[in-house]
Amino acid sequence: MRTAGAGHRVLVVDPPSSRGVVDERYTVDIATGMLMERHQVSSQVASQILRRHAAARRLQVIEVARWLVATRSLL
């Protein structure tokens, strides 16, 4: 809260940061690149592998991508 003249209080809300979205996109891109290298496939096929793996386990793509990047395990 900030005071805005005459003692009136104003709630100031910062806009949501796009940093989280950028970080997630970067993680998915890294995971996709890892799959491309490992399986010698195009980015479209690697993305499809990631999406199918996530769907089969009822996970979000970002969760699978984080796991892949963290463990360096290749699907």
PyMOL Python script that loads the backbone (N, CA, C, O; Angstrom):
from pymol import cmd

cmd.read_pdbstr("""\
ATOM      1  N   MET A   1       0.841  -1.177   0.000  1.00  0.00           N
ATOM      2  CA  MET A   1       0.000   0.000   0.000  1.00  0.00           C
ATOM      3  C   MET A   1       0.884   1.237   0.000  1.00  0.00           C
ATOM      4  O   MET A   1       1.943   1.269   0.626  1.00  0.00           O
ATOM      5  N   ARG A   2       0.438   2.220  -0.694  1.00  0.00           N
ATOM      6  CA  ARG A   2       1.126   3.504  -0.719  1.00  0.00           C
ATOM      7  C   ARG A   2       0.141   4.581  -0.332  1.00  0.00           C
ATOM      8  O   ARG A   2      -1.066   4.443  -0.536  1.00  0.00           O
ATOM      9  N   THR A   3       0.655   5.637   0.219  1.00  0.00           N
ATOM     10  CA  THR A   3      -0.193   6.769   0.559  1.00  0.00           C
ATOM     11  C   THR A   3      -0.211   7.719  -0.620  1.00  0.00           C
ATOM     12  O   THR A   3       0.834   8.070  -1.169  1.00  0.00           O
ATOM     13  N   ALA A   4      -1.406   8.129  -1.004  1.00  0.00           N
ATOM     14  CA  ALA A   4      -1.554   9.022  -2.145  1.00  0.00           C
ATOM     15  C   ALA A   4      -2.247  10.293  -1.685  1.00  0.00           C
ATOM     16  O   ALA A   4      -3.462  10.426  -1.832  1.00  0.00           O
ATOM     17  N   GLY A   5      -1.490  11.220  -1.134  1.00  0.00           N
ATOM     18  CA  GLY A   5      -2.034  12.509  -0.722  1.00  0.00           C
ATOM     19  C   GLY A   5      -3.205  12.398   0.244  1.00  0.00           C
ATOM     20  O   GLY A   5      -3.971  11.437   0.163  1.00  0.00           O
ATOM     21  N   ALA A   6      -3.360  13.313   1.116  1.00  0.00           N
ATOM     22  CA  ALA A   6      -4.460  13.431   2.083  1.00  0.00           C
ATOM     23  C   ALA A   6      -4.698  12.130   2.843  1.00  0.00           C
ATOM     24  O   ALA A   6      -5.815  11.871   3.291  1.00  0.00           O
ATOM     25  N   GLY A   7      -3.669  11.319   2.990  1.00  0.00           N
ATOM     26  CA  GLY A   7      -3.778  10.096   3.769  1.00  0.00           C
ATOM     27  C   GLY A   7      -4.544   8.968   3.107  1.00  0.00           C
ATOM     28  O   GLY A   7      -4.803   7.950   3.749  1.00  0.00           O
ATOM     29  N   HIS A   8      -4.915   9.114   1.843  1.00  0.00           N
ATOM     30  CA  HIS A   8      -5.619   8.035   1.144  1.00  0.00           C
ATOM     31  C   HIS A   8      -4.619   6.934   0.808  1.00  0.00           C
ATOM     32  O   HIS A   8      -3.507   7.205   0.355  1.00  0.00           O
ATOM     33  N   ARG A   9      -5.023   5.714   1.032  1.00  0.00           N
ATOM     34  CA  ARG A   9      -4.144   4.595   0.721  1.00  0.00           C
ATOM     35  C   ARG A   9      -4.554   3.991  -0.623  1.00  0.00           C
ATOM     36  O   ARG A   9      -5.739   3.832  -0.916  1.00  0.00           O
ATOM     37  N   VAL A  10      -3.567   3.668  -1.411  1.00  0.00           N
ATOM     38  CA  VAL A  10      -3.797   3.121  -2.745  1.00  0.00           C
ATOM     39  C   VAL A  10      -3.063   1.792  -2.847  1.00  0.00           C
ATOM     40  O   VAL A  10      -1.883   1.702  -2.508  1.00  0.00           O
ATOM     41  N   LEU A  11      -3.748   0.778  -3.305  1.00  0.00           N
ATOM     42  CA  LEU A  11      -3.127  -0.519  -3.519  1.00  0.00           C
ATOM     43  C   LEU A  11      -2.449  -0.498  -4.879  1.00  0.00           C
ATOM     44  O   LEU A  11      -3.092  -0.251  -5.899  1.00  0.00           O
ATOM     45  N   VAL A  12      -1.156  -0.758  -4.886  1.00  0.00           N
ATOM     46  CA  VAL A  12      -0.397  -0.790  -6.130  1.00  0.00           C
ATOM     47  C   VAL A  12      -0.050  -2.241  -6.419  1.00  0.00           C
ATOM     48  O   VAL A  12       0.587  -2.904  -5.601  1.00  0.00           O
ATOM     49  N   VAL A  13      -0.461  -2.731  -7.566  1.00  0.00           N
ATOM     50  CA  VAL A  13      -0.199  -4.109  -7.959  1.00  0.00           C
ATOM     51  C   VAL A  13       0.751  -4.086  -9.139  1.00  0.00           C
ATOM     52  O   VAL A  13       0.481  -3.462 -10.165  1.00  0.00           O
ATOM     53  N   ASP A  14       1.874  -4.782  -8.973  1.00  0.00           N
ATOM     54  CA  ASP A  14       2.825  -4.872 -10.077  1.00  0.00           C
ATOM     55  C   ASP A  14       2.285  -5.852 -11.115  1.00  0.00           C
ATOM     56  O   ASP A  14       1.680  -6.865 -10.763  1.00  0.00           O
ATOM     57  N   PRO A  15       2.503  -5.551 -12.386  1.00  0.00           N
ATOM     58  CA  PRO A  15       2.046  -6.479 -13.424  1.00  0.00           C
ATOM     59  C   PRO A  15       2.794  -7.798 -13.297  1.00  0.00           C
ATOM     60  O   PRO A  15       3.938  -7.821 -12.844  1.00  0.00           O
ATOM     61  N   PRO A  16       2.158  -8.895 -13.692  1.00  0.00           N
ATOM     62  CA  PRO A  16       2.843 -10.184 -13.589  1.00  0.00           C
ATOM     63  C   PRO A  16       4.112 -10.180 -14.424  1.00  0.00           C
ATOM     64  O   PRO A  16       4.157  -9.610 -15.514  1.00  0.00           O
ATOM     65  N   SER A  17       5.115 -10.810 -13.907  1.00  0.00           N
ATOM     66  CA  SER A  17       6.395 -10.864 -14.598  1.00  0.00           C
ATOM     67  C   SER A  17       6.336 -11.896 -15.714  1.00  0.00           C
ATOM     68  O   SER A  17       5.751 -12.968 -15.557  1.00  0.00           O
ATOM     69  N   SER A  18       6.937 -11.565 -16.817  1.00  0.00           N
ATOM     70  CA  SER A  18       7.018 -12.533 -17.910  1.00  0.00           C
ATOM     71  C   SER A  18       8.263 -13.400 -17.758  1.00  0.00           C
ATOM     72  O   SER A  18       8.499 -14.303 -18.561  1.00  0.00           O
ATOM     73  N   ARG A  19       9.055 -13.124 -16.732  1.00  0.00           N
ATOM     74  CA  ARG A  19      10.289 -13.891 -16.522  1.00  0.00           C
ATOM     75  C   ARG A  19      10.011 -15.383 -16.368  1.00  0.00           C
ATOM     76  O   ARG A  19      10.734 -16.207 -16.928  1.00  0.00           O
ATOM     77  N   GLY A  20       8.975 -15.737 -15.618  1.00  0.00           N
ATOM     78  CA  GLY A  20       8.642 -17.144 -15.429  1.00  0.00           C
ATOM     79  C   GLY A  20       8.311 -17.832 -16.739  1.00  0.00           C
ATOM     80  O   GLY A  20       8.714 -18.972 -16.968  1.00  0.00           O
ATOM     81  N   VAL A  21       7.581 -17.143 -17.593  1.00  0.00           N
ATOM     82  CA  VAL A  21       7.220 -17.690 -18.896  1.00  0.00           C
ATOM     83  C   VAL A  21       8.465 -17.884 -19.748  1.00  0.00           C
ATOM     84  O   VAL A  21       8.598 -18.900 -20.431  1.00  0.00           O
ATOM     85  N   VAL A  22       9.372 -16.924 -19.713  1.00  0.00           N
ATOM     86  CA  VAL A  22      10.612 -17.014 -20.483  1.00  0.00           C
ATOM     87  C   VAL A  22      11.452 -18.178 -19.972  1.00  0.00           C
ATOM     88  O   VAL A  22      12.002 -18.941 -20.766  1.00  0.00           O
ATOM     89  N   ASP A  23      11.556 -18.320 -18.647  1.00  0.00           N
ATOM     90  CA  ASP A  23      12.324 -19.420 -18.064  1.00  0.00           C
ATOM     91  C   ASP A  23      11.739 -20.769 -18.460  1.00  0.00           C
ATOM     92  O   ASP A  23      12.483 -21.700 -18.769  1.00  0.00           O
ATOM     93  N   GLU A  24      10.418 -20.882 -18.453  1.00  0.00           N
ATOM     94  CA  GLU A  24       9.778 -22.137 -18.836  1.00  0.00           C
ATOM     95  C   GLU A  24      10.029 -22.446 -20.304  1.00  0.00           C
ATOM     96  O   GLU A  24      10.332 -23.585 -20.658  1.00  0.00           O
ATOM     97  N   ARG A  25       9.906 -21.448 -21.148  1.00  0.00           N
ATOM     98  CA  ARG A  25      10.146 -21.651 -22.583  1.00  0.00           C
ATOM     99  C   ARG A  25      11.589 -22.093 -22.817  1.00  0.00           C
ATOM    100  O   ARG A  25      11.851 -22.979 -23.631  1.00  0.00           O
ATOM    101  N   TYR A  26      12.524 -21.467 -22.094  1.00  0.00           N
ATOM    102  CA  TYR A  26      13.939 -21.818 -22.212  1.00  0.00           C
ATOM    103  C   TYR A  26      14.155 -23.275 -21.798  1.00  0.00           C
ATOM    104  O   TYR A  26      14.876 -24.008 -22.475  1.00  0.00           O
ATOM    105  N   THR A  27      13.544 -23.695 -20.703  1.00  0.00           N
ATOM    106  CA  THR A  27      13.681 -25.066 -20.221  1.00  0.00           C
ATOM    107  C   THR A  27      13.140 -26.057 -21.244  1.00  0.00           C
ATOM    108  O   THR A  27      13.767 -27.083 -21.509  1.00  0.00           O
ATOM    109  N   VAL A  28      11.990 -25.757 -21.815  1.00  0.00           N
ATOM    110  CA  VAL A  28      11.403 -26.637 -22.830  1.00  0.00           C
ATOM    111  C   VAL A  28      12.311 -26.685 -24.061  1.00  0.00           C
ATOM    112  O   VAL A  28      12.497 -27.751 -24.647  1.00  0.00           O
ATOM    113  N   ASP A  29      12.869 -25.556 -24.453  1.00  0.00           N
ATOM    114  CA  ASP A  29      13.780 -25.524 -25.603  1.00  0.00           C
ATOM    115  C   ASP A  29      15.037 -26.350 -25.351  1.00  0.00           C
ATOM    116  O   ASP A  29      15.504 -27.055 -26.245  1.00  0.00           O
ATOM    117  N   ILE A  30      15.588 -26.269 -24.140  1.00  0.00           N
ATOM    118  CA  ILE A  30      16.777 -27.056 -23.796  1.00  0.00           C
ATOM    119  C   ILE A  30      16.444 -28.545 -23.852  1.00  0.00           C
ATOM    120  O   ILE A  30      17.198 -29.332 -24.425  1.00  0.00           O
ATOM    121  N   ALA A  31      15.321 -28.927 -23.263  1.00  0.00           N
ATOM    122  CA  ALA A  31      14.905 -30.331 -23.271  1.00  0.00           C
ATOM    123  C   ALA A  31      14.676 -30.821 -24.702  1.00  0.00           C
ATOM    124  O   ALA A  31      15.058 -31.940 -25.048  1.00  0.00           O
ATOM    125  N   THR A  32      14.063 -29.993 -25.519  1.00  0.00           N
ATOM    126  CA  THR A  32      13.833 -30.348 -26.920  1.00  0.00           C
ATOM    127  C   THR A  32      15.162 -30.559 -27.635  1.00  0.00           C
ATOM    128  O   THR A  32      15.319 -31.519 -28.389  1.00  0.00           O
ATOM    129  N   GLY A  33      16.112 -29.669 -27.400  1.00  0.00           N
ATOM    130  CA  GLY A  33      17.440 -29.801 -28.001  1.00  0.00           C
ATOM    131  C   GLY A  33      18.149 -31.073 -27.563  1.00  0.00           C
ATOM    132  O   GLY A  33      18.815 -31.729 -28.364  1.00  0.00           O
ATOM    133  N   MET A  34      18.002 -31.416 -26.290  1.00  0.00           N
ATOM    134  CA  MET A  34      18.609 -32.656 -25.792  1.00  0.00           C
ATOM    135  C   MET A  34      18.031 -33.867 -26.521  1.00  0.00           C
ATOM    136  O   MET A  34      18.764 -34.776 -26.910  1.00  0.00           O
ATOM    137  N   LEU A  35      16.714 -33.869 -26.701  1.00  0.00           N
ATOM    138  CA  LEU A  35      16.072 -34.977 -27.408  1.00  0.00           C
ATOM    139  C   LEU A  35      16.478 -35.011 -28.879  1.00  0.00           C
ATOM    140  O   LEU A  35      16.652 -36.087 -29.451  1.00  0.00           O
ATOM    141  N   MET A  36      16.629 -33.842 -29.489  1.00  0.00           N
ATOM    142  CA  MET A  36      17.065 -33.775 -30.885  1.00  0.00           C
ATOM    143  C   MET A  36      18.434 -34.419 -31.043  1.00  0.00           C
ATOM    144  O   MET A  36      18.656 -35.203 -31.966  1.00  0.00           O
ATOM    145  N   GLU A  37      19.347 -34.086 -30.142  1.00  0.00           N
ATOM    146  CA  GLU A  37      20.706 -34.636 -30.199  1.00  0.00           C
ATOM    147  C   GLU A  37      20.709 -36.139 -29.949  1.00  0.00           C
ATOM    148  O   GLU A  37      21.354 -36.899 -30.672  1.00  0.00           O
ATOM    149  N   ARG A  38      19.988 -36.554 -28.926  1.00  0.00           N
ATOM    150  CA  ARG A  38      19.993 -37.968 -28.526  1.00  0.00           C
ATOM    151  C   ARG A  38      19.379 -38.859 -29.594  1.00  0.00           C
ATOM    152  O   ARG A  38      19.915 -39.921 -29.908  1.00  0.00           O
ATOM    153  N   HIS A  39      18.260 -38.427 -30.149  1.00  0.00           N
ATOM    154  CA  HIS A  39      17.519 -39.270 -31.084  1.00  0.00           C
ATOM    155  C   HIS A  39      17.728 -38.888 -32.548  1.00  0.00           C
ATOM    156  O   HIS A  39      17.177 -39.525 -33.445  1.00  0.00           O
ATOM    157  N   GLN A  40      18.533 -37.838 -32.787  1.00  0.00           N
ATOM    158  CA  GLN A  40      18.797 -37.379 -34.154  1.00  0.00           C
ATOM    159  C   GLN A  40      17.490 -37.132 -34.920  1.00  0.00           C
ATOM    160  O   GLN A  40      17.270 -37.667 -36.007  1.00  0.00           O
ATOM    161  N   VAL A  41      16.637 -36.305 -34.313  1.00  0.00           N
ATOM    162  CA  VAL A  41      15.347 -35.977 -34.920  1.00  0.00           C
ATOM    163  C   VAL A  41      15.213 -34.460 -35.031  1.00  0.00           C
ATOM    164  O   VAL A  41      16.009 -33.707 -34.470  1.00  0.00           O
ATOM    165  N   SER A  42      14.201 -34.037 -35.756  1.00  0.00           N
ATOM    166  CA  SER A  42      13.937 -32.602 -35.915  1.00  0.00           C
ATOM    167  C   SER A  42      13.344 -32.031 -34.630  1.00  0.00           C
ATOM    168  O   SER A  42      12.956 -32.774 -33.729  1.00  0.00           O
ATOM    169  N   SER A  43      13.281 -30.715 -34.560  1.00  0.00           N
ATOM    170  CA  SER A  43      12.709 -30.067 -33.378  1.00  0.00           C
ATOM    171  C   SER A  43      11.220 -30.396 -33.238  1.00  0.00           C
ATOM    172  O   SER A  43      10.710 -30.521 -32.124  1.00  0.00           O
ATOM    173  N   GLN A  44      10.531 -30.536 -34.367  1.00  0.00           N
ATOM    174  CA  GLN A  44       9.113 -30.876 -34.308  1.00  0.00           C
ATOM    175  C   GLN A  44       8.908 -32.264 -33.705  1.00  0.00           C
ATOM    176  O   GLN A  44       8.013 -32.460 -32.883  1.00  0.00           O
ATOM    177  N   VAL A  45       9.732 -33.218 -34.109  1.00  0.00           N
ATOM    178  CA  VAL A  45       9.616 -34.582 -33.585  1.00  0.00           C
ATOM    179  C   VAL A  45      10.002 -34.612 -32.111  1.00  0.00           C
ATOM    180  O   VAL A  45       9.347 -35.281 -31.312  1.00  0.00           O
ATOM    181  N   ALA A  46      11.060 -33.893 -31.745  1.00  0.00           N
ATOM    182  CA  ALA A  46      11.482 -33.841 -30.340  1.00  0.00           C
ATOM    183  C   ALA A  46      10.391 -33.221 -29.470  1.00  0.00           C
ATOM    184  O   ALA A  46      10.137 -33.698 -28.363  1.00  0.00           O
ATOM    185  N   SER A  47       9.749 -32.173 -29.954  1.00  0.00           N
ATOM    186  CA  SER A  47       8.647 -31.546 -29.213  1.00  0.00           C
ATOM    187  C   SER A  47       7.485 -32.515 -29.062  1.00  0.00           C
ATOM    188  O   SER A  47       6.836 -32.568 -28.017  1.00  0.00           O
ATOM    189  N   GLN A  48       7.237 -33.268 -30.101  1.00  0.00           N
ATOM    190  CA  GLN A  48       6.163 -34.258 -30.063  1.00  0.00           C
ATOM    191  C   GLN A  48       6.477 -35.355 -29.035  1.00  0.00           C
ATOM    192  O   GLN A  48       5.584 -35.790 -28.308  1.00  0.00           O
ATOM    193  N   ILE A  49       7.724 -35.800 -28.970  1.00  0.00           N
ATOM    194  CA  ILE A  49       8.140 -36.794 -27.972  1.00  0.00           C
ATOM    195  C   ILE A  49       7.874 -36.254 -26.576  1.00  0.00           C
ATOM    196  O   ILE A  49       7.325 -36.949 -25.721  1.00  0.00           O
ATOM    197  N   LEU A  50       8.267 -35.015 -26.357  1.00  0.00           N
ATOM    198  CA  LEU A  50       8.085 -34.376 -25.048  1.00  0.00           C
ATOM    199  C   LEU A  50       6.595 -34.298 -24.682  1.00  0.00           C
ATOM    200  O   LEU A  50       6.205 -34.638 -23.565  1.00  0.00           O
ATOM    201  N   ARG A  51       5.775 -33.848 -25.630  1.00  0.00           N
ATOM    202  CA  ARG A  51       4.334 -33.728 -25.384  1.00  0.00           C
ATOM    203  C   ARG A  51       3.682 -35.083 -25.125  1.00  0.00           C
ATOM    204  O   ARG A  51       2.856 -35.214 -24.221  1.00  0.00           O
ATOM    205  N   ARG A  52       4.048 -36.086 -25.913  1.00  0.00           N
ATOM    206  CA  ARG A  52       3.461 -37.423 -25.734  1.00  0.00           C
ATOM    207  C   ARG A  52       3.867 -38.035 -24.399  1.00  0.00           C
ATOM    208  O   ARG A  52       3.052 -38.663 -23.722  1.00  0.00           O
ATOM    209  N   HIS A  53       5.122 -37.849 -24.027  1.00  0.00           N
ATOM    210  CA  HIS A  53       5.604 -38.373 -22.748  1.00  0.00           C
ATOM    211  C   HIS A  53       4.832 -37.722 -21.597  1.00  0.00           C
ATOM    212  O   HIS A  53       4.432 -38.392 -20.645  1.00  0.00           O
ATOM    213  N   ALA A  54       4.633 -36.423 -21.700  1.00  0.00           N
ATOM    214  CA  ALA A  54       3.886 -35.701 -20.664  1.00  0.00           C
ATOM    215  C   ALA A  54       2.429 -36.174 -20.614  1.00  0.00           C
ATOM    216  O   ALA A  54       1.893 -36.421 -19.533  1.00  0.00           O
ATOM    217  N   ALA A  55       1.804 -36.297 -21.758  1.00  0.00           N
ATOM    218  CA  ALA A  55       0.398 -36.708 -21.811  1.00  0.00           C
ATOM    219  C   ALA A  55       0.209 -38.121 -21.267  1.00  0.00           C
ATOM    220  O   ALA A  55      -0.766 -38.393 -20.567  1.00  0.00           O
ATOM    221  N   ALA A  56       1.132 -39.013 -21.584  1.00  0.00           N
ATOM    222  CA  ALA A  56       1.025 -40.401 -21.126  1.00  0.00           C
ATOM    223  C   ALA A  56       1.106 -40.504 -19.605  1.00  0.00           C
ATOM    224  O   ALA A  56       0.565 -41.435 -19.008  1.00  0.00           O
ATOM    225  N   ARG A  57       1.778 -39.552 -18.991  1.00  0.00           N
ATOM    226  CA  ARG A  57       1.948 -39.564 -17.534  1.00  0.00           C
ATOM    227  C   ARG A  57       1.080 -38.527 -16.825  1.00  0.00           C
ATOM    228  O   ARG A  57       1.187 -38.324 -15.615  1.00  0.00           O
ATOM    229  N   ARG A  58       0.224 -37.882 -17.604  1.00  0.00           N
ATOM    230  CA  ARG A  58      -0.661 -36.830 -17.086  1.00  0.00           C
ATOM    231  C   ARG A  58       0.128 -35.731 -16.375  1.00  0.00           C
ATOM    232  O   ARG A  58      -0.231 -35.288 -15.285  1.00  0.00           O
ATOM    233  N   LEU A  59       1.198 -35.312 -17.015  1.00  0.00           N
ATOM    234  CA  LEU A  59       2.039 -34.228 -16.509  1.00  0.00           C
ATOM    235  C   LEU A  59       2.001 -33.078 -17.498  1.00  0.00           C
ATOM    236  O   LEU A  59       1.597 -33.243 -18.649  1.00  0.00           O
ATOM    237  N   GLN A  60       2.425 -31.913 -17.037  1.00  0.00           N
ATOM    238  CA  GLN A  60       2.580 -30.785 -17.947  1.00  0.00           C
ATOM    239  C   GLN A  60       3.925 -30.932 -18.654  1.00  0.00           C
ATOM    240  O   GLN A  60       4.864 -31.511 -18.108  1.00  0.00           O
ATOM    241  N   VAL A  61       4.007 -30.408 -19.859  1.00  0.00           N
ATOM    242  CA  VAL A  61       5.248 -30.483 -20.630  1.00  0.00           C
ATOM    243  C   VAL A  61       6.402 -29.867 -19.843  1.00  0.00           C
ATOM    244  O   VAL A  61       7.514 -30.396 -19.866  1.00  0.00           O
ATOM    245  N   ILE A  62       6.156 -28.759 -19.150  1.00  0.00           N
ATOM    246  CA  ILE A  62       7.226 -28.099 -18.402  1.00  0.00           C
ATOM    247  C   ILE A  62       7.758 -29.008 -17.297  1.00  0.00           C
ATOM    248  O   ILE A  62       8.950 -28.972 -16.994  1.00  0.00           O
ATOM    249  N   GLU A  63       6.899 -29.817 -16.695  1.00  0.00           N
ATOM    250  CA  GLU A  63       7.353 -30.737 -15.649  1.00  0.00           C
ATOM    251  C   GLU A  63       8.303 -31.786 -16.221  1.00  0.00           C
ATOM    252  O   GLU A  63       9.332 -32.092 -15.618  1.00  0.00           O
ATOM    253  N   VAL A  64       7.958 -32.334 -17.379  1.00  0.00           N
ATOM    254  CA  VAL A  64       8.815 -33.325 -18.026  1.00  0.00           C
ATOM    255  C   VAL A  64      10.116 -32.668 -18.473  1.00  0.00           C
ATOM    256  O   VAL A  64      11.192 -33.248 -18.325  1.00  0.00           O
ATOM    257  N   ALA A  65      10.019 -31.462 -19.019  1.00  0.00           N
ATOM    258  CA  ALA A  65      11.212 -30.743 -19.469  1.00  0.00           C
ATOM    259  C   ALA A  65      12.154 -30.458 -18.304  1.00  0.00           C
ATOM    260  O   ALA A  65      13.366 -30.639 -18.428  1.00  0.00           O
ATOM    261  N   ARG A  66      11.606 -30.014 -17.171  1.00  0.00           N
ATOM    262  CA  ARG A  66      12.446 -29.754 -15.991  1.00  0.00           C
ATOM    263  C   ARG A  66      13.148 -31.022 -15.530  1.00  0.00           C
ATOM    264  O   ARG A  66      14.337 -31.005 -15.211  1.00  0.00           O
ATOM    265  N   TRP A  67      12.403 -32.124 -15.497  1.00  0.00           N
ATOM    266  CA  TRP A  67      12.976 -33.408 -15.087  1.00  0.00           C
ATOM    267  C   TRP A  67      14.093 -33.816 -16.038  1.00  0.00           C
ATOM    268  O   TRP A  67      15.163 -34.244 -15.603  1.00  0.00           O
ATOM    269  N   LEU A  68      13.842 -33.682 -17.326  1.00  0.00           N
ATOM    270  CA  LEU A  68      14.820 -34.061 -18.340  1.00  0.00           C
ATOM    271  C   LEU A  68      16.105 -33.248 -18.204  1.00  0.00           C
ATOM    272  O   LEU A  68      17.203 -33.803 -18.236  1.00  0.00           O
ATOM    273  N   VAL A  69      15.965 -31.944 -18.052  1.00  0.00           N
ATOM    274  CA  VAL A  69      17.129 -31.064 -17.921  1.00  0.00           C
ATOM    275  C   VAL A  69      17.868 -31.335 -16.611  1.00  0.00           C
ATOM    276  O   VAL A  69      19.098 -31.348 -16.588  1.00  0.00           O
ATOM    277  N   ALA A  70      17.135 -31.549 -15.534  1.00  0.00           N
ATOM    278  CA  ALA A  70      17.755 -31.759 -14.221  1.00  0.00           C
ATOM    279  C   ALA A  70      18.495 -33.085 -14.128  1.00  0.00           C
ATOM    280  O   ALA A  70      19.569 -33.158 -13.531  1.00  0.00           O
ATOM    281  N   THR A  71      17.931 -34.126 -14.712  1.00  0.00           N
ATOM    282  CA  THR A  71      18.521 -35.462 -14.564  1.00  0.00           C
ATOM    283  C   THR A  71      19.394 -35.862 -15.740  1.00  0.00           C
ATOM    284  O   THR A  71      20.166 -36.817 -15.652  1.00  0.00           O
ATOM    285  N   ARG A  72      19.274 -35.143 -16.819  1.00  0.00           N
ATOM    286  CA  ARG A  72      19.981 -35.478 -18.058  1.00  0.00           C
ATOM    287  C   ARG A  72      19.601 -36.862 -18.567  1.00  0.00           C
ATOM    288  O   ARG A  72      20.313 -37.458 -19.376  1.00  0.00           O
ATOM    289  N   SER A  73      18.466 -37.365 -18.082  1.00  0.00           N
ATOM    290  CA  SER A  73      17.942 -38.637 -18.576  1.00  0.00           C
ATOM    291  C   SER A  73      17.289 -38.364 -19.919  1.00  0.00           C
ATOM    292  O   SER A  73      16.627 -37.342 -20.104  1.00  0.00           O
ATOM    293  N   LEU A  74      17.473 -39.254 -20.824  1.00  0.00           N
ATOM    294  CA  LEU A  74      16.889 -39.044 -22.145  1.00  0.00           C
ATOM    295  C   LEU A  74      15.801 -40.067 -22.375  1.00  0.00           C
ATOM    296  O   LEU A  74      16.024 -41.271 -22.246  1.00  0.00           O
ATOM    297  N   LEU A  75      14.632 -39.582 -22.715  1.00  0.00           N
ATOM    298  CA  LEU A  75      13.443 -40.429 -22.873  1.00  0.00           C
ATOM    299  C   LEU A  75      13.673 -41.552 -23.853  1.00  0.00           C
ATOM    300  O   LEU A  75      12.771 -42.353 -24.097  1.00  0.00           O
TER     301      LEU A  75
END
""", "prot")
cmd.dss("prot")
cmd.show_as("cartoon", "prot")
cmd.util.cbc("prot")
cmd.orient("prot")
